[in-house]
Each structure stands twice: as C-alpha cells, then as structure tokens.
C-alpha cells in the first residue's frame, strides 16, 4: 500500500510540474501576443498627375510600446479598394537604408511586381533593420512602400475608400483606413 501511494504521489508531482511549466509557457506567449504589435503612424500617398491618381503609398510604422522585435520578413500588408484585395509580402530587392527622399527611393516595387512591398529605414539606432533580416525594435521607424498602380492595375482616384492592415507574425496588426480627398492639389498627400 505504501508502494502504491508513493507511485501515485510521484505521478501527481510530475503531472503538476508539467502543468506548471505549460501554464508558464502559455502565459509568456499570451503576454507577447498582447504586448507586441505594429502601429501605423501615418500613410502618405504620391499623386502622379500624368496618371491622374495616387500611384505610391508610404506606410510609416513603428512597434507598439512594450513590443518585442518584429520580423518584417514575416509581416504581411493587406489592402483593399472595395473591388480588389491584395496580400503583400516583403521583397529584399526593394530596400533602402537611408530614408531621405521617400518617393525618389529605389525601394519601390516595380510596376509589374504586384505582390510585394519594400522598406525604407527612417530611424534605426541599433542597425536591426537589415535588407535580408529586417527586425524592428523599440524606437525604430520604417516606411513600407507599396506600388498601388501595380497592385490594383491603376492609380487610386479621388474619393476612394482604402482599408487594410499591416499584420505582424505575432501581435496586434496596424490598421490602415482612409478615403482619398475630393481633389489632389499637391504631389504628396497625407491620407491617414
């Protein structure tokens, strides 16, 4: 009887240790999921008068406060104009480490590349946002470049509602939601 009780106690102790370890791991993952995420700071468009609409979107993003590192290789951009929806992934071919003149950068996807976005680094003190392994840390600011002419087949006209998200691998997505103005008066248009 003592032997049976000892075996039962050992099984209970092992099970409780396993459950404690599992609960701790789940708690860490839940905290990372809630605290991590991307914040969309602003969205700026480039109006091309020759085409008659916005042909480029510059999406300024930064990690949420308290967020762990965000791997932009595994981040997706989802955009919709009401008629079409697209899911974009990062392409290291479109990368610029020096974000001085955003709309003149080489980090814009070409007119035939309709499934990718590029990166322009605006602020990165620790050098973590590299071309092949771009990881945003606290304090980093990055522009995600989208060629909407390639994406939707034409430029974005006036009075068009655009919705979307910047979805990281872990954490809360950044929201994109704006309506283009009734007229375009400047080449660079603040949209959100």
JOBEL-V920012 format. One record per residue. N is the residue number from 0. RES is the residue in three letters. PHI is phi in degrees with one decimal (NA if undefined). D_FIRST is the distance of its C-alpha to the first C-alpha in Angstrom with 1 decimal. Layout:
# JOBEL-V920012
N&RES&PHI&D_FIRST  N&RES&PHI&D_FIRST
This chain:
# JOBEL-V920012
0&UNK&NA&0.0  1&UNK&-65.0&3.8  2&UNK&-63.8&5.3  3&UNK&-64.2&5.1  4&UNK&-64.3&6.2  5&UNK&-65.9&8.6  6&UNK&-64.5&10.0  7&UNK&-62.7&10.6  8&UNK&-65.5&12.2  9&UNK&-63.6&14.3  10&UNK&-64.2&15.5  11&UNK&-63.4&16.5  12&UNK&-66.1&18.3  13&UNK&-62.2&20.1  14&UNK&-64.7&21.1  15&UNK&-66.8&22.5  16&UNK&-64.4&24.3  17&UNK&-63.0&25.9  18&UNK&-64.3&26.9  19&UNK&-64.5&28.4  20&UNK&-63.7&30.4  21&UNK&-65.2&31.6  22&UNK&-65.5&32.7  23&UNK&-64.2&34.6  24&UNK&-63.3&36.3  25&UNK&-64.0&37.3  26&UNK&-63.1&38.6  27&UNK&-63.1&40.8  28&UNK&-63.8&42.1  29&UNK&-66.0&42.9  30&UNK&-63.2&44.7  31&UNK&-63.2&46.7  32&UNK&-65.8&47.6  33&UNK&-78.4&48.9  34&UNK&-78.8&50.6  35&UNK&-81.1&52.2  36&UNK&156.0&55.2  37&UNK&-112.1&59.0  38&UNK&-110.7&61.7  39&UNK&-85.4&65.1  40&UNK&-77.9&67.7  41&UNK&-164.8&70.7  42&UNK&-127.2&72.3  43&UNK&-122.2&75.8  44&UNK&-114.2&78.0  45&UNK&-109.6&81.0  46&UNK&-87.3&83.9  47&UNK&-103.0&86.0  48&UNK&-65.0&89.3  49&UNK&-66.2&90.4  50&UNK&-93.1&87.4  51&UNK&86.9&87.5  52&UNK&-176.3&83.9  53&UNK&-81.8&80.9  54&UNK&-105.5&80.0  55&UNK&-133.3&77.4  56&UNK&-118.1&74.5  57&UNK&-107.7&73.2  58&UNK&-104.9&69.8  59&UNK&-84.5&69.0  60&UNK&-130.3&65.2  61&UNK&-149.3&63.0  62&UNK&-69.3&59.2  63&UNK&-62.2&57.9  64&UNK&-60.3&57.2  65&UNK&80.9&53.9  66&UNK&-77.4&53.6  67&UNK&-79.4&52.2  68&UNK&-59.2&54.5  69&UNK&-115.0&55.8  70&UNK&-82.3&56.5  71&UNK&-73.7&59.8  72&UNK&-61.9&59.3  73&UNK&-104.6&56.7  74&UNK&-97.2&58.6  75&UNK&-119.1&60.5  76&UNK&-112.2&63.5  77&UNK&-112.6&63.9  78&UNK&-131.2&67.4  79&UNK&-142.1&69.2  80&UNK&-107.9&72.8  81&UNK&96.6&72.2  82&UNK&-107.5&73.4  83&UNK&-139.7&71.3  84&UNK&-129.5&68.0  85&UNK&-134.2&67.2  86&UNK&-117.5&64.1  87&UNK&-111.1&65.1  88&UNK&-124.0&63.3  89&UNK&-73.7&64.4  90&UNK&-123.5&66.7  91&UNK&-64.8&67.1  92&UNK&-66.1&70.7  93&UNK&-106.6&71.6  94&UNK&-139.5&70.7  95&UNK&-139.0&72.9  96&UNK&-83.9&71.7  97&UNK&-128.4&74.7  98&UNK&-83.6&75.1  99&UNK&-94.8&78.6  100&UNK&-117.7&80.4  101&UNK&-54.2&77.8  102&UNK&-79.9&79.9  103&UNK&-102.9&81.7  104&UNK&-68.9&78.5  105&UNK&-88.7&77.6  106&UNK&-88.3&74.2  107&UNK&-91.8&75.3  108&UNK&-59.3&74.2  109&UNK&-70.4&77.2  110&UNK&-66.8&78.8  111&UNK&-100.5&77.2  112&UNK&-97.5&73.6  113&UNK&-101.5&72.2  114&UNK&-125.5&68.4  115&UNK&-131.5&68.0  116&UNK&-127.6&68.5  117&UNK&-112.5&69.5  118&UNK&-132.4&68.7  119&UNK&-118.8&71.1  120&UNK&-83.1&69.6  121&UNK&-99.3&71.1  122&UNK&-144.4&68.9  123&UNK&-157.9&66.3  124&UNK&-71.2&66.1  125&UNK&-98.1&63.3  126&UNK&69.9&64.7  127&UNK&-84.2&61.5  128&UNK&-93.5&63.5  129&UNK&-98.9&64.6  130&UNK&-60.5&66.2  131&UNK&-89.1&63.4  132&UNK&-141.0&60.4  133&UNK&-77.0&61.5  134&UNK&-122.4&58.9  135&UNK&-85.5&59.9  136&UNK&-112.8&58.5  137&UNK&-54.4&59.2  138&UNK&92.5&63.0  139&UNK&-75.5&64.0  140&UNK&-129.0&66.6  141&UNK&-132.7&67.2  142&UNK&-101.2&69.7  143&UNK&-93.9&68.5  144&UNK&-100.7&71.6  145&UNK&-127.3&72.1  146&UNK&-91.1&75.2  147&UNK&-71.9&75.4  148&UNK&-63.7&78.5  149&UNK&-70.8&76.5  150&UNK&-67.9&73.5  151&UNK&-102.5&75.4  152&UNK&87.0&78.5  153&UNK&-159.4&80.7  154&UNK&-71.5&81.0  155&UNK&-83.4&79.6  156&UNK&-77.4&82.5  157&UNK&-65.4&83.1  158&UNK&55.5&81.1  159&UNK&-111.2&78.1  160&UNK&-90.3&74.5  161&UNK&-115.6&72.0  162&UNK&-126.4&68.3  163&UNK&170.7&65.4  164&UNK&-147.5&62.5  165&UNK&-106.9&61.7  166&UNK&-105.7&58.1  167&UNK&-78.3&56.0  168&UNK&-62.5&53.0  169&UNK&-127.3&50.8  170&UNK&102.3&51.8  171&UNK&-77.3&54.4  172&UNK&-77.7&57.6  173&UNK&-88.4&61.0  174&UNK&-96.2&63.3  175&UNK&-116.8&66.8  176&UNK&-157.7&69.0  177&UNK&-154.8&72.8  178&UNK&-121.2&76.0  179&UNK&-65.9&78.9  180&UNK&-68.2&82.0  181&UNK&-74.3&85.1  182&UNK&-144.8&87.2  183&UNK&-102.6&86.6  184&UNK&-108.6&88.9  185&UNK&-132.1&87.4  186&UNK&-71.6&85.9  187&UNK&-108.1&82.6  188&UNK&-118.1&81.0  189&UNK&-77.9&78.1  190&UNK&-107.2&76.0  191&UNK&-147.0&72.8
